Amino acid sequence: MGGTEHLTVRREGATLVLTLNRPEAKNALSLSMLVGLYDGWLEADADDSVRSIVLTGAGGAFCAGMDLKALAGKGMAGEEYRDRLKADPDLHWKAMLRHHRPRKPVIAAVEGYCVAGGTEILQGTDIRVAGESATFGLFEVKRGLFPIGGSTVRLQRQIPRTHALEMLLTGRAYSAREAAAVGLVGHVVADGAALERALEIAEQVNSCAPLAVEAVKASVYATAEMTESDGLADELKRGWPVFDTADAKEGARAFAEKRAPVYKRE
């Protein structure tokens, strides 16, 4: 199992839990964190026993964005990983889910700050849970920067455009309740309970047929920008093969026998 000093990896049953682990900096992105994140996405997809991923942060924060000290030229923790970035100049975008989408469902468990790059990573996740005191926002315009992690493209596709533009152009902070009201997160729970709720949702995902889950996720994203007719045609191409899997047959047998299905990813 992988991980770095700023990204821990552990298993909870069929769920791979990735934890941003730089609490002294509110989990601001470092090079070692980005390398660990990307390796975590790859590890989850390569291991068929992993059926879901939970992304969270240590120390009561999710992610406060990029390390601005590093941006100012004062160095970034994890210089030993510089060769990885040289070998794959796109690695940081893949880590932040800008240029990479895991085939397994990704559930975000957010406590505390989830701002700037944290809100940008969030937009690459599939299901989102936030603690009551979580804070969201894209602060880049206040600092003369651009939210280049994908927010000018993705945010307007995930929440109503008027709310997306307000978040992007004002650079103000949003509470968890406000984020839920505009659709940026799906669940708001008591502080400290986000990870527990995310793991409960992950377990619900894990109990379903993995091939079906992955095909459904792929279809949702692939058809998002298609016309309805093209999307429906693409859905048939992806969906019909699922009916021929051993998992589909097991699901039908389990229903007829009134028992819980046992899926083997076949």
ZIPERA-V444185 format. One record per backbone hydrogen bond with DSSP energy under -0.5 kcal/mol. NH is the residue of the N-H (numbers start at 1). CO is the residue of the C=O. If there is no record, write none. Layout:
nh = <NH:NH>
co = <CO:CO>
This chain:
nh = <4:7:8:10:12:15:16:17:17:18:18:19:19:20:20:21:25:26:27:28:29:31:32:34:35:36:37:38:39:40:41:42:43:44:45:46:47:48:50:51:51:52:53:54:55:56:57:58:61:62:63:64:67:68:70:71:72:73:74:81:82:84:85:86:87:88:91:93:94:95:96:97:98:99:105:107:107:108:109:110:110:114:115:116:118:120:121:122:123:124:125:126:127:129:130:131:132:134:135:136:137:139:142:143:143:144:145:148:150:151:152:153:154:155:157:158:158:159:160:163:164:165:166:167:168:169:170:171:174:176:176:179:180:181:182:183:183:184:185:186:187:189:193:197:198:199:200:201:202:203:204:205:206:207:208:213:214:215:216:217:218:219:220:221:222:223:224:224:226:231:232:233:234:235:236:237:238:239:240:242:243:243:244:245:246:249:250:251:252:253:254:255:256:257:258:259:263>
co = <7:4:19:17:15:12:52:10:15:16:54:8:17:18:56:6:22:23:22:25:65:77:77:30:31:32:33:34:35:36:37:38:39:40:41:42:43:46:47:14:49:14:105:16:107:18:109:20:58:113:113:26:29:66:67:67:68:70:69:78:79:81:81:82:83:84:88:90:90:91:92:94:93:93:51:53:105:127:55:108:129:135:63:137:115:116:117:118:119:121:122:106:106:108:187:110:189:131:112:174:114:137:139:139:140:141:140:146:147:147:147:150:150:151:154:154:155:155:182:160:160:161:162:163:164:165:166:167:136:132:134:175:176:177:178:179:180:179:179:128:128:130:190:193:194:195:196:197:198:199:200:201:202:203:205:209:210:211:212:213:214:215:216:217:218:219:220:221:223:227:228:229:230:231:232:233:234:235:236:239:239:240:241:242:266:245:246:247:248:249:250:251:252:253:255:254:261>
